[in-house]
């Protein structure tokens, strides 16, 4: 290994002149190839190759071997191994399509999308600008799904808990002790996210109760949901507001850019299609179809 590294060092002048880092006969690794391979390698492998002679040698040898394999596959004839030949061919076609798309997008010139974004904002302002009121809540839940036999006991228990809260006991402490919602009880009954009045993922009865409370800190009456019986506490209210164009401009421009790129690439692909009629051997194709 030391001999190889020494030879590379002695010949570095000629290698650098040709932008080549490694040469093995006619097979070479350029600076760009090695840099790309290093950057896409896992961090541990990259750092090892950059700092350790043995790891660096192994890294470069693996690259050379990979290039030799690629050269062998490129030289493969269909008659030698049809299955491998066509698998390799179509994997290249798929990769070529994706890389061509990437190349096209990298080279695509983009116009200024702000005027279009502003027009979209003005036309669809009623859909884009409004941000609904959001209310955050805590709850104490006693599970009682359809057909449960403990409705009376659960209601009585929650009424007792509600009165204790009104009398000054901590809602959070009682939720930790009595709530049967495992997701929120460890947070003192605090629900993980705010609720909008039209949030379909939340039972209508919960929303109705929450949005009839007038002040933060209010405690609801007992509420029935598909999960059981609840007591709710209103924790906060974020008023409804209207987003300005500046608030949404970035997202609108990105959305317009995405459609622009999709349309441009679609037109580009269509432009690559044949301009005139192509010749198809129908008999050969039908024979192939029958054999599959």
C-alpha positions as CSV (number, residue, x, y, z in Angstrom):
1,X,0.0,0.0,0.0
2,X,2.8,2.4,0.8
3,X,4.4,1.7,-2.6
4,X,1.1,2.6,-4.4
5,X,0.7,5.8,-2.4
6,X,4.3,6.7,-3.1
7,X,3.8,6.2,-6.8
8,X,0.7,8.4,-6.8
9,X,2.7,11.0,-5.0
10,X,5.6,10.9,-7.5
11,X,3.2,11.1,-10.4
12,X,1.0,13.8,-9.0
13,X,2.2,16.5,-11.3
14,X,1.1,14.7,-14.4
15,X,-2.2,13.6,-12.8
16,X,-3.1,17.1,-11.7
17,X,-2.4,18.5,-15.1
18,X,-5.0,16.2,-16.5
19,X,-7.5,16.8,-13.6
20,X,-7.0,13.1,-12.6
21,X,-6.5,11.9,-9.1
22,X,-6.1,8.2,-9.7
23,X,-5.0,6.2,-12.8
24,X,-5.0,2.4,-13.3
25,X,-3.9,1.9,-16.8
26,X,-6.6,3.4,-19.1
27,X,-9.0,3.7,-16.2
28,X,-9.0,7.0,-14.3
29,X,-10.8,8.9,-11.5
30,X,-11.1,12.6,-12.0
31,X,-11.2,15.2,-9.3
32,X,-14.9,15.8,-9.9
33,X,-15.7,12.1,-9.7
34,X,-13.8,11.6,-6.4
35,X,-15.3,14.8,-4.9
36,X,-18.9,13.7,-5.8
37,X,-18.3,10.2,-4.4
38,X,-16.9,11.7,-1.1
39,X,-19.8,14.2,-0.7
40,X,-22.5,11.5,-1.3
41,X,-20.8,9.0,1.0
42,X,-21.9,8.6,4.7
43,X,-20.1,11.0,7.0
44,X,-18.1,8.3,8.8
45,X,-16.8,6.9,5.5
46,X,-16.0,10.3,4.1
47,X,-14.1,11.5,7.2
48,X,-12.2,8.2,7.4
49,X,-11.2,8.5,3.7
50,X,-10.1,12.1,4.2
51,X,-8.0,11.4,7.3
52,X,-6.7,7.8,7.0
53,X,-4.3,6.5,4.4
54,X,-5.7,2.9,4.4
55,X,-9.3,4.1,4.3
56,X,-8.5,6.5,1.4
57,X,-6.8,3.7,-0.6
58,X,-9.8,1.4,0.0
59,X,-12.2,4.2,-1.0
60,X,-10.4,4.9,-4.2
61,X,-10.1,1.2,-5.1
62,X,-13.8,0.7,-4.6
63,X,-14.5,3.6,-7.0
64,X,-12.1,2.1,-9.6
65,X,-13.8,-1.3,-9.3
66,X,-17.2,0.3,-9.8
67,X,-16.0,2.0,-12.9
68,X,-14.5,-1.3,-14.3
69,X,-17.9,-3.0,-13.7
70,X,-19.7,-0.2,-15.5
71,X,-17.3,-0.5,-18.4
72,X,-17.9,-4.3,-18.6
73,X,-21.7,-3.8,-18.6
74,X,-21.5,-1.1,-21.2
75,X,-19.6,-3.6,-23.4
76,X,-22.1,-6.4,-22.9
77,X,-24.0,-7.6,-25.9
78,X,-27.6,-8.7,-25.8
79,X,-26.7,-12.1,-27.2
80,X,-24.4,-12.8,-24.3
81,X,-27.0,-12.5,-21.5
82,X,-30.3,-11.1,-22.7
83,X,-31.8,-10.8,-19.2
84,X,-28.8,-8.9,-17.7
85,X,-28.4,-6.8,-20.9
86,X,-32.0,-5.5,-20.9
87,X,-32.1,-5.0,-17.1
88,X,-29.0,-2.9,-17.4
89,X,-30.3,-1.0,-20.5
90,X,-33.6,-0.1,-18.9
91,X,-32.1,0.9,-15.6
92,X,-30.0,3.3,-17.6
93,X,-33.0,4.6,-19.4
94,X,-34.8,5.2,-16.2
95,X,-31.8,6.9,-14.7
96,X,-31.3,8.9,-17.9
97,X,-34.9,10.2,-17.7
98,X,-34.6,11.3,-14.1
99,X,-31.2,12.9,-14.7
100,X,-32.5,14.6,-17.8
101,X,-35.4,16.0,-15.8
102,X,-32.9,17.3,-13.2
103,X,-30.7,18.8,-15.9
104,X,-33.7,20.5,-17.5
105,X,-34.9,22.0,-14.2
106,X,-31.4,23.2,-13.3
107,X,-31.1,25.0,-16.6
108,X,-34.7,26.3,-16.8
109,X,-35.0,30.1,-16.7
110,X,-37.7,31.2,-14.3
111,X,-39.7,34.4,-14.7
112,X,-40.7,36.7,-11.8
113,X,-43.7,34.9,-10.2
114,X,-44.6,37.8,-7.9
115,X,-47.2,39.5,-10.2
116,X,-48.9,36.1,-10.7
117,X,-48.9,35.4,-7.0
118,X,-50.4,38.8,-6.3
119,X,-53.1,38.2,-8.9
120,X,-53.8,34.8,-7.4
121,X,-54.0,36.4,-3.9
122,X,-56.5,39.1,-5.1
123,X,-58.7,36.6,-6.9
124,X,-58.7,34.0,-4.2
125,X,-58.3,36.2,-1.2
126,X,-61.5,34.8,0.5
127,X,-59.9,31.4,0.4
128,X,-56.3,32.3,1.1
129,X,-56.3,35.2,3.5
130,X,-58.6,34.1,6.4
131,X,-57.1,32.4,9.4
132,X,-59.9,31.1,11.7
133,X,-60.2,31.5,15.4
134,X,-58.3,28.8,17.2
135,X,-59.1,27.7,20.8
136,X,-56.9,25.6,23.0
137,X,-58.4,23.4,25.7
138,X,-57.8,20.9,28.4
139,X,-60.1,18.1,29.2
140,X,-60.9,15.3,31.6
141,X,-62.2,12.2,29.9
142,X,-64.0,9.2,31.3
143,X,-64.2,6.6,28.5
144,X,-67.7,5.4,27.7
145,X,-68.3,4.3,24.1
146,X,-71.6,3.2,22.7
147,X,-73.3,0.6,24.8
148,X,-71.2,1.1,27.9
149,X,-73.0,0.4,31.2
150,X,-71.3,3.1,33.4
151,X,-73.0,6.3,32.0
152,X,-74.7,7.2,35.2
153,X,-71.6,6.6,37.3
154,X,-69.3,8.5,34.9
155,X,-71.7,11.5,34.8
156,X,-71.9,11.6,38.6
157,X,-68.1,11.4,38.9
158,X,-67.5,14.2,36.4
159,X,-70.1,16.4,38.1
160,X,-68.2,15.9,41.4
161,X,-64.9,16.7,39.7
162,X,-66.4,19.8,38.0
163,X,-67.6,21.1,41.3
164,X,-64.2,20.5,42.9
165,X,-62.6,22.5,40.1
166,X,-65.2,25.4,40.5
167,X,-64.4,25.3,44.2
168,X,-60.7,26.0,43.4
169,X,-58.9,22.7,42.9
170,X,-56.4,22.4,40.1
171,X,-57.9,21.2,36.8
172,X,-54.5,19.9,35.8
173,X,-54.0,17.9,38.9
174,X,-57.4,16.3,38.7
175,X,-56.9,15.5,35.0
176,X,-53.6,13.8,35.8
177,X,-55.4,11.7,38.5
178,X,-58.7,10.9,36.9
179,X,-58.6,11.4,33.1
180,X,-58.7,8.3,31.0
181,X,-57.1,9.9,27.9
182,X,-53.6,8.6,28.0
183,X,-52.4,11.1,25.5
184,X,-53.3,14.2,27.4
185,X,-53.5,13.3,31.1
186,X,-49.7,13.5,31.6
187,X,-50.0,17.1,30.3
188,X,-52.7,17.9,32.9
189,X,-55.4,17.2,30.3
190,X,-54.0,19.7,27.8
191,X,-54.9,18.8,24.2
192,X,-52.0,18.6,21.8
193,X,-53.2,21.2,19.3
194,X,-55.7,24.0,19.0
195,X,-59.2,23.5,17.6
196,X,-61.0,25.4,14.9
197,X,-64.8,25.6,14.9
198,X,-64.9,23.6,11.6
199,X,-62.3,21.0,12.6
200,X,-64.0,17.8,11.3
201,X,-61.5,15.6,13.2
202,X,-63.0,16.8,16.5
203,X,-66.5,15.8,17.6
204,X,-69.1,18.4,16.9
205,X,-70.3,18.3,20.5
206,X,-66.7,19.2,21.7
207,X,-66.5,22.0,19.2
208,X,-69.9,23.4,20.1
209,X,-69.1,23.4,23.9
210,X,-65.6,24.9,23.4
211,X,-66.9,27.7,21.2
212,X,-69.7,28.7,23.4
213,X,-67.4,29.5,26.3
214,X,-67.0,33.2,26.7
215,X,-63.7,33.5,28.7
216,X,-60.4,31.8,29.1
217,X,-60.5,29.6,32.2
218,X,-64.2,28.7,31.8
219,X,-65.2,25.2,32.6
220,X,-67.8,23.4,30.5
221,X,-70.8,21.3,31.5
222,X,-70.4,17.6,30.9
223,X,-70.0,16.9,27.2
224,X,-70.8,13.6,25.4
225,X,-68.6,12.5,22.5
226,X,-68.0,9.2,20.7
227,X,-65.2,8.5,23.3
228,X,-67.2,9.1,26.4
229,X,-67.8,12.1,28.8
230,X,-65.7,15.2,29.1
231,X,-65.2,18.3,31.1
232,X,-63.5,21.0,29.1
233,X,-61.4,24.0,30.2
234,X,-60.8,26.8,27.8
235,X,-57.1,27.6,27.9
236,X,-56.6,30.2,25.2
237,X,-58.2,32.0,22.3
238,X,-56.3,33.1,19.2
239,X,-58.6,35.5,17.3
240,X,-59.4,35.1,13.7
241,X,-57.3,37.2,11.4
242,X,-56.5,37.9,7.8
243,X,-53.2,37.1,6.2
244,X,-51.6,39.8,4.1
245,X,-50.0,39.2,0.7
246,X,-46.6,39.3,2.3
247,X,-47.6,36.6,4.7
248,X,-48.5,34.1,1.9
249,X,-46.3,35.4,-1.0
250,X,-43.5,32.8,-0.6
251,X,-45.9,29.9,-0.6
252,X,-47.9,31.2,-3.5
253,X,-44.8,31.8,-5.6
254,X,-43.5,28.3,-4.8
255,X,-46.8,26.8,-5.9
256,X,-46.9,28.8,-9.1
257,X,-43.2,27.9,-9.8
258,X,-44.0,24.2,-9.3
259,X,-46.8,24.3,-11.9
260,X,-44.5,26.3,-14.2
261,X,-41.8,23.7,-14.0
262,X,-44.2,20.8,-14.5
263,X,-45.7,22.4,-17.6
264,X,-42.3,23.4,-19.0
265,X,-41.0,19.9,-18.7
266,X,-44.1,18.4,-20.1
267,X,-43.7,20.6,-23.2
268,X,-40.1,19.7,-23.4
269,X,-40.8,15.9,-23.4
270,X,-43.5,16.4,-26.1
271,X,-40.9,18.3,-28.2
272,X,-38.7,15.2,-28.1
273,X,-41.3,13.0,-29.7
274,X,-41.1,12.1,-33.4
275,X,-42.1,14.8,-35.8
276,X,-43.3,12.4,-38.5
277,X,-45.0,9.1,-38.5
278,X,-42.9,6.2,-37.2
279,X,-42.7,2.8,-38.8
280,X,-44.0,-0.1,-36.7
281,X,-43.8,-3.8,-37.7
282,X,-47.3,-4.7,-36.6
283,X,-46.8,-8.4,-37.4
284,X,-43.6,-8.5,-35.2
285,X,-45.3,-6.7,-32.4
286,X,-48.4,-8.9,-32.4
287,X,-46.1,-11.9,-32.5
288,X,-44.3,-10.6,-29.5
289,X,-47.6,-9.9,-27.7
290,X,-48.8,-13.5,-28.3
291,X,-45.6,-14.8,-26.8
292,X,-45.7,-12.8,-23.6
